[in-house]
Amino acid sequence: YFNLKGAVSIDNSPGQIQLLGNRQQNMFYGSDRKGIFKTDDLQMQAFRVHFTREAFLRIAGEGSDNLKAFADKVAGQKTSILSVDALPLGANIQTAINAVLNCKFNNSLKRIFLLSKAMELMVLQADAYTQVLQKPLQHIKSDYDRERIAYAREYLLNNIDTPPSIPELAKIAAINEFKLKKGYKELFGKTIFGDLSDVRLEQARLSLVENNRPVADIAYELGYATVQHFSHVFEKKFGVTPKQVQSGKA
């Protein structure tokens, strides 16, 4: 379960249990929880991936120690969650979710693609749990901090072609600049402009695969000053040139 916006909880009287806050995620198994599923905000957006028990055990059995421990509980049909505390929803997870939502494949290719992304999300969830155990959050002290930093990323990606400077982004998000920079790295696992660059390049890669548009048009649309700079950064990240991707040779 990936909570993209808002908070969700279960009211099972005598108490209300918050499942996930804004931009948090976790892994759940079980069928015996009863209650009223509630959204705690005016707006919410969530993304869920469901596995059959047999399929999950087949995939998770080769995972990390934490994922195997969770799989053991699933094998014993014990209601359980991966992490006692909700996990942050990092940029890599958001990128994988966006790839699913914008999938252009059809028929059998779509099925293979969605299966690969479902497995990728499982891996990223397990890795997020490992990272939290190894390094607790130090700069994000409250839900307000988390929400402001999440808003900053949303604004940044909505203005990907003309992104604000970090001081401008801090003012827009109403958060201290130092906390924005440090908290962004904690929450999403990347620096602000490192994240922006990765998102730009992923958009470029999808455009090259799906559309027969000139490389120059894609480069300038995504804010790169020259085609040469775009091609250099693209090849450094993906190991192939934009032309190779576009021609189907990569």
N, C-alpha and C positions, 0 to 999 in steps of 0.2 A: 504494500500500500504506500503510495507516494502522494503526500499532501502538497499540492502546488500553491494553493492559496487558501487562507482561512484556517480555522481550527475545528476539529471534530471530536466528539465525545460520545460515550454511551451512558445513558441514565437508566440504571437498573435498580433504583430504589432498594436499599436506603441511601445510596450515594451516587454521585456522578463521577465517572472516570474519564479523564481526557486521554484520548488515544494519541492524537498527533496535533501539534501546533502548526503554525504557518511554516511552510517549506521544511517539513520534517518527514521522515519515512521510517518504516519498520517492516518486519516480516511476521506474519501471524499464521497460526494453525489451530484448528478446532472448530467444533460445531455446537458446543453446549453453552455459549455465552448468550444470555437473553437480556433484552432491554430495548430502549428506544435510542436509535442512532440519531444524533443531533449535530447540527452545524452551529458553531458558536459565534459566527460572524455573518454579516449580511451577504457576503459573497464567499463562495468556496469553489475550488477546482481540485479534482483529485484524479489520479491515474492508478489503475490496479492491474496486476497480472495474476491470473489464477492458474495453478497447476493441479492436476490430479495427484493424489498422494503417491501413486506408483511412479509417475513421471518425475516428481520432485525428488524422490529417493534415488532414482536412477541417476539424476544429474548431480545432486548435492553430495552423493557418497564419495565423490572424488575431490571435494572442496577443501577449504581450510579447516583447522581444528574446530573453530567456532561454528562453522556451518555444519560440520559433521555432528557436533553436539546437539544442534537444533534438529538435524535429521534423525538422530536417535530417538528424540522425543516424538517426532512425527511417526516414526516406525512403530513406536509403542502406543500410538494414537492418544497421546497426552496433549491436551490443550496447552499451547505455549507461544511465546514470542521470542524473537531473536535477541533483542536487547531490552533490558528492563526500562531504560530511558530511551526516549525517541532519538533517532539518529538524524544528523543534518542531511539535507538534500543538496548534494554538491553539483558543480557545473557539469561534471562528466555524466551524472545521472540525468540531468536536464537535457543534455545533448542527445542521449540515447532515447529518451522519451520523445523529443522533438522529431527524431528520425522515424519513429513509429508513427507518430501523428501525421507526418508528411510523406509517408511511404507511397511511391508511385508504381511499385511492381504489381503484377496481377497473377492470379492463379497460383501455380505451384511455386513460382519464384517468390511471391508474396508470403506464402506459408513458410518457406525456408528462411526468408529475411526476418519475419516476426519471431520465429523460434530462436534465431541467433540473437536477436535483441532481448528476448525474454531471459535467455541464459546470461547475456551480458549484464543485465540489470541485477540478476541474482548475485553475480560475482561482485558487482559494485556495491551492493548492499552489505555483503559479507566483509568487503574491504573497509567500508565506512565504519563498521562495528570494530574491526581490528584497530583502525586509526584512533577511534575514540578511547579505546582501552589503553592504547599506548600514550596518547597525548590529549588530556582533557582540555576543553576550551579555556583560554586564558583572557581573551580580550572581549568576548561576547558575554556580558554579565546578565542580560535580561531578554525577555521576549521582545521588548521594544527595540533593543539593539538588533536583534535578528530580523525583525520586520523592516527596520530602516535600511539595513544592508541588502535585504532581498529586494526592497523597492529600488535601491540604487542600481542593482543589476538589471532589473526589469526596465528601468529608464534607459540605461546604457544600451541595452540590446534593441530597444525600440528606436534608438537614434544611432544605429550602428554606422551609418554613412557619415555622420557629423557628430562624433561623440564629444561630450563635454570634457574639460580638464578635471583632474581629481579635486581641486578646490571647488570648482563649479558643481561637481557631482555631490560633494559633501554638503554644500548649501541646499541643493535641490532635495536631498534625502534628509535634511535636518539632523545631521549627525557630525560629530567631531571628525576632522580629516584623518587624524592619527588612528582613531578607532575604526573608521571606514576602511583604511588600507589594511590594518592588521586583522580586523574582523572578517573582511572579504576573503583574505587568504585562509583564515581558519574555517570559514563556512563553506567555501567553494573549492579550496585546495589549489587556488591559482591567484596570481596577482590580478589586479583589475584589468590592466591592458594585456596581460598574458591570456586571460580569459577571452577578452574581446577579439584578440588575434585568432585564437582557436575557433571561435564561433564564426568569424568571417571566413576562415579557410574551409570550414566544414560546409558552409553555405556555398562557397565557390565550388567545392568538389561536387556537391549535388547538382549545381547548375551546369557544370561541365558534363556530367553523366546524362542528365535529363534533357538538356536543351542544346541545340546546335547554334550557340551564340558565339560571337568573337570573344577571344580571351580578354582583349582590351576592354570590351564593354563590361565584362564581369569584374575585372580589376578596378576600374574607375567607379563602378556602382558601389563597390564595397569600401571605397575610400582610399585605395592605394594610389600613390602619386604617379608611379610609373608601372608599366607592364613588367619591366625587368625586375623591379623590387618584388612585385607580386609573385612572379615565377620563381624567384630565388627562395622566398619564404615558403611558398607552396611545396617546392621540391624538398626543402629541408625537413618539413613536417611529414610528408607522405612518401618521400623517396622516389617520386616520379614527377615529371613536369606536367603542367596543365594541358599541354598539347597531347601528351601521351594518354592522359585520362580521357580527353575529348575524342581521340581517335579510336578508343577502345583497346589500346595496346598495353594498358596497365590494369 
